[in-house]
């Protein structure tokens, strides 16, 4: 990937306390009076709710342990092996380096590859009036760089602002996954053939999410954690019947990633068929007809496409084209091949990649030629097919064990990368598309809860893989 920026980019929290381990600076009764400060009342309500406190405690533990692993592995790899052979080709001065020896080292696990695009957009904007010079920027949707830019107004360095934004979004996402998983375990009849403790499964869900092999993107200057938080919040709001929040969160998700628009499908399914916690079904015994009749609050779902529409309108009014975000994908050789045809293309590329490696030669390339070493590209195609094959049983498990809306969401979200393959690597970026699909992690948590002997080995394997991939990422090796 090359960074076609059009100009030289010169880049001039609430602390959650672990219950039972840290002593707050003040003592708050379980029921604070109405005259108490708002923060005191909020803390009192939080401590009075065991489910929320468990979610805070488990999410905080998964957050800080996993991020510590990410930075230790990333920084340690750079100290041992250097910044990598292609650093000068893809590492623009003042964007992802130029912060001094220590600053460059600490930025290594966070500011690589597409992070450069977000940092440039946050500083210069999209500039669609420049046409082809800056059109590639429009593939990266605006909400994340807007948030990054807003944090820099408080004096934060851009890379630090991006990390802070990503980590805060990850904290919210983990908390939401904990609450959502506990809700589904407590209310879902199809979840398990034997009783499971909601708190145990929820704890596993946040650990799986925080330590999944590609989870380093959640603290990098990428939009993954922001999109994850918004999508989890949308599902939680839909399960609670807060349709105004569903519309707002869906609009924000659509302004974060192109896949955000597909959240409309599971939201509509939850509205019409449930399960919902806000009211009883109008047709409790209906099999095919909607179990809930449409009311005026259904109109809130029309907000979901608004984020995408506003972004397209801005580009059109600013001198560009409203379709620029979709045409920009051609820079990365993404073309429509048919619904899910990328699966077949990815299997072919993996097979030819295996032939390439077994041939022990570089002169003849068996698969579609790409830049760089044929052996490296062959290895990437094999790695990508492993992620796809691992996702298949997880998707089947989601369809069998969770409400249908979760499976529909995964299928709709995967339709985008699997229908628009990249010619040299058909499954390119598939691991990044998978890492934000939280229903897959919830299913894995359920499965691990049913197989307790496999919990520790599985989490250790995930942590080792996470350390390996962040080391690759920090040294400018293409991962996903």
N, C-alpha and C positions, 0 to 999 in steps of 0.2 A: 504494500500500500504506500502511496506517496501522498504527501500533504500539500495539496494545491491550495494555498491560502490566499494568494493574490497580493499579499503585503507581508512585510516582516512583522511577526508578532513579538512585541516587547512587553513583557508582563511586569510592568512596574511592580447552658445545657443543664440543661438541668441534670444534676447528678443523682441517679437513682440509687438509694441506699439499700443494701441487702438486709432483709428482715432478719433479726436475730443475731446479726454479726456486727453491725455498726450502730452506734448510739446517736440518735439525732440531737442537734444542738438545743432542742427544746422538747418538753414533754407535752404530748397532745392527747387529750382524752379521746376515747372512741367516738364520742358524740360532741363535737365542738359546737359552741353556741353560734347563733346567727351573727353576733357582733364580732366574731373572730375574723382575722384577715382571710381572704379568699384562699391563699396558699395553705393556711392552717386547716381550713375546712376541707380542702381537697385531700390533704394528707390524712386527715381523720377518716374520711370516707374510704380512702384506699386501704388503710390499716384495718378497718372494720370489715372488709370484704376478703375472706381467705382466698377465693379464686383469683382475684386480681393480684393479691400479694404473691401468690404462687407463680403467676404469670410474670410479674416483675422480677422475682428472684431467679427463676429459671432462665428467662430471657437475658438478664444481665450477665449471668454466669456464662452462658453460651457466647454472648457478644464479646466479652473481654478476653476469654480464653482463646477463642478462634482468631480474633484480631491480633492478639499477641503472637500466635503461631504464624499468621500471615507476615507480620513484620520481621519476626526473627528469621523465618525461612527466606524471605525475599532479600533482606539486608545481608544475611549470612552468605547467600549464594553470590551476591555481588562482591563481597569481601574476598571470597575464595576464587572466583573465576573472572571478575571484572564485569564491565558493563555490557560486554557482548560485541561481536564483530561488526554489526550493522548500526551501531549507535549513532554515528554521525550522519547516516543516510535518513534516519527516521526520527531523530531527536532534535527538534528545532531549538536553538539557543533562546533562552528567555521564556520558553513555554514549558518544557519538561526538564530542563537543566539550566545551569547558570546560577545556582543558588549557593555556591560554595561546596567544598568537598562533603561536608556533613549533610547539607541540604539535599544535594543530588543523591546521596546514599539513602536518606530517609524517604525521598520521593520515589525511589525505584519500585516498591511494590504497589504504587498507586497511579503513577503518571506514565503510561506507556500506550503506544498505538492510538486507538480512537480517543484516548484522553486528550490528545493534542487538538483534535477537532473541537471538543467541548470547550477547551481553554481558549482557543482562538475565537470561537463564536461568542463566548462570554465577554471577551474584550472588544471585539470589533463588530459583532453582529453578523447578519447573514449577507448583507450587501447584494441582494438579488439583481440589482440594476447593472452589476458588472457582468452578468451573463455567465458564459462558460468558465470564466476565471474563478468564480466562487460558487457555482451551481452545486458542486459536490457537498458543500456544507449543509444543504437543505435536507440531506438524508438523515441528519441528526436533529430530532425534534426539540422544540424550544424550552420546555418547562425546566429541564435540568440546567441548561446554561443560564436561564433567567435566575434561578435560585442561586447558582454559583456567583453570578454577577452581583446579586443583592448582598451576599455575604462579603464580597470584596469591598463594598461601600463602607463597611465597618472597619476597614483597615487590614483585613486578613489577606495574606498572600493567596493568589488564585489556587495553587495546588492544595494548600491547607484548607481553603474554603471548600474545595471539592470533596476532600476527604471528610471534613466535618459534616457536610450535607449528606454524603453517602452513609456515614456511620449512624447519624441520627435517624435517617430513613430506615436503615437496617434494624435499629433498636425498635422502632415502631412496628416494623414488619414481623419481627420475632414475637413481640408481645401479641400482635393480632393473630398470628398462626397458633400460638398457645391457646388463646381464648377460643378460636374457631375450632381447633382440634378437640378441645375438651367438650365443646358444645355438641359436635357431631358424635363423639363417643357416647355422651350421656343420652342423646336422643335418637341415634340412628339404629334402626332394627337390623340393618344388613351389615353392620360394621364387623361383627365377629360372632362366631358360633359359641364362644365362651365369654364370660364376663371379663371386661377389661376396666382398669382404673383410669378414668379420664385424665387425671393429673399425670400419671405415668406415661401415657401415650403422648400427651401434649409436651411433656419434657423431652421425649425422644424426638418429636417433630421439630422442635427448635434446634436441637443438637444436630439432627440430620441436615437441616437447612443451613446452619452456620458452618458446618464442616464438610459439606458436599465438595467434590474436587474442584469445582469452578467458583467456589464461594469467595475467592479473593476479589472478584469483580464487585462484590457488595461494599467494599471499602475503597475501591479505586475511583478515579474520576470518571465514572461511567454512570449511566442512568438506571442500571439494573436494580439497585436497592430502592430507588424512588418508585419505580414502576411496581416492584414487588409490594411495597407498603400500600400503594394506592389500590392495587388489585385485591389484596387481602382485606383492606378496609371496605371495598365495595361488596365483597362476599359477606362480610360480617354485617354490614348495614342491610343488605338484602335479607339475610336470615332474620334480622330483627324487625323488618318491615319499615325501615327508615328510608323511604324512596327518594326523598330530597337529597339525602347524603349519597345515595347510589348514583343519582344523576350528576352531582358535583364531582364525586370521585372518578366516575367514568369519563367525564369531560377532561379532568386533569390527566388521567391515564392516557387518553387519546392525544394529548399535547406532549406526552413524554416519549411514547414509542408508537410506531405505526400499528403494532398489534393491539393497542389499547381499544380500538374500535370493536374488536371481537368480544369484549366484555359485555356488550349489549345482549348477546345471545344468552349467556347464563343468567344475566339479570332478568331478562324477560321470562326465562323458564322458571326461575324461582318465584317470580311474581304470580305466574299462572298455575304452576303445579306444586310449588313449595319444595321442601318443607319451610314453613315460616313460623316464627314465634309470636307475631303480632296479633294474629286472630285465627280462629278456627276455619277450616275449609268450608266453602259454600256447598260443595258437592263432595262430601267425604268419601263416598264410594265410587266416584267416577274413575274410569280406567283410562279413557282416551280424551274425554272432554276436560277442559281446564277445571281444576278443583277450586280455583278462586276466580270469582267474577271480576271483570275489569271495573275499576272505579277511577275517579278523577286523578288519584295519586299515580296512576299509570303514566300520566303525561310527564312526570319527572324523568322518565327514561329517555325522553327525547333530548335531554341535555347531553347524553353520552357522546354523540358525534360532534358536539359543539366545539370541543378542543381542537379536533382535526380540522373542522371547517374554518375556524378562526385563523389557524396557522396557514391554511391554503389561501384564505382571503388576504392575509397580510402579504404573502409573497406576490400575489397578483397585483395588489394595489401599490406595492413598493417597487414596481418596475420589472418584476420577473413574471413567472407563470405559476398559476395555482397548482399545476401538476409537477412542479420541479422536484418535490420529495420522492416521487415515484420514478421519474426519469433518471434521477441521480443514481439509482441502484445499478444502472448500466455501467457506471464507472467500475463497479466490483463484479462485472460480468454476470449479473443476475438477470435472467430472462424467464418468462413464463413457459413452462414445459408441459403443463397439464396438472390436474389435481393429484397431488402426492406422487407425481412422477419422479421427484427427487429421490424417493426411496430406492427405486430401481437403479437410477443413475449412481447413487451412492454405493449400492452393492456392486455394481460393475466396476466403479473406480477402486473400491477396496480389493476386489479380485485382481484387477490389473496391478494395483500397488503391491500385492503379495508376490505376483510374478516378477515385478521389478526388483524387489528385494532378494528374491531367490535366484534371480539371474546373475547377481553380483557384478552387473555392468551398468554403465551410465550412457552409453552411446545411443541405444535405442530406448525410447520412452514408450511404455505400453499404454499409458492413459493420456488424456488430453494434456498437452504440455503446459507447464506453468513456470513462472520465474523461480530461480533457485535450483537447489540440488534435486534431481529426480528421487533420490533415496529419502530425503527429508519430506518431500511432497507425498511419496508413497506411504511413509509412516503416518503422516497426517490423515490420509484417507482411511487407513486402517484404524486409527484412533477414533475417528468420527463414526465409523460403522459400529464400533464397540458401544459408543454412547447411544446410538440409535437402537441397537439390540437390547441394551439395558432398559431403555425407555418403554419398549413394547410390553413386557410383563407388568411394569408399573402402571401403564395406561389401562391394561386389562383389569388390574386390581382396582384402580380408581372407578372404572365403570361398574364393577361388581360390588364394591364395598361402600362407596360414598354416594350421596345423592347425584342424580343424573346431571345436574348443572355443572358439577366439577369435571366430569368426563367430557361433556360438551365443550367446556372451556379449553381443555387440553387439546382436543381434536381441532378446534377452530384455530387456536394459536399456532399449532404445528402446521396447519395448512399453508401458512405464509412461507416459511423457509423451505418446506418440502415441495411446494409447487413452483417456487422460483429458485432453482438450483444455480450454483455458480459453476460454469463450465469446467475449469481446471479442478475444482474441489466441490462436487455437488452438495455436500453437507456442510460447507463452510459455516462457521459460527453456530452450528446446531447446539453445542454444549451451552452457549450463552442463552439461546432460546429456551433450553430445558431448565436452566438453573432458576428461572423466575416462575416456573409452573409449580407452585406450591402444593397442588393436590397430589403430585407424584411423591413429594416428601411426606405428606400426611399418610398416604398408603404405606410407604416404607416404614414409617413409625408404627403403624398398626401391625404390620407383618413382624417387625422386630419385637414388639410387645408380646406377640404370640410365640416367639422363639427366643426366649431370654438368653439362652446360651450363646446366641450369635450377636447379641448387642455389642459387647465389648470388641470382638474382632472386627465387626462391621465399622464401628466408629473409628477404631485405630486405622483400618485400611483407608477410610475417608480422609483422616487427618494426614496420613503419609502422602496420599495422592494430592491433597491440597498443598502441602509443602513443596512437592515436586513441581506442580504446575505454576505456583507463584514464583518459584525460582526461575523457571523458564520465562515467565512473563517479565520479571524484573531485569533479566539480561537480554531483553529485546529478541527473544525467540517467539515466533508466532504460535499462539496456543489455540485460540478459537475466535 
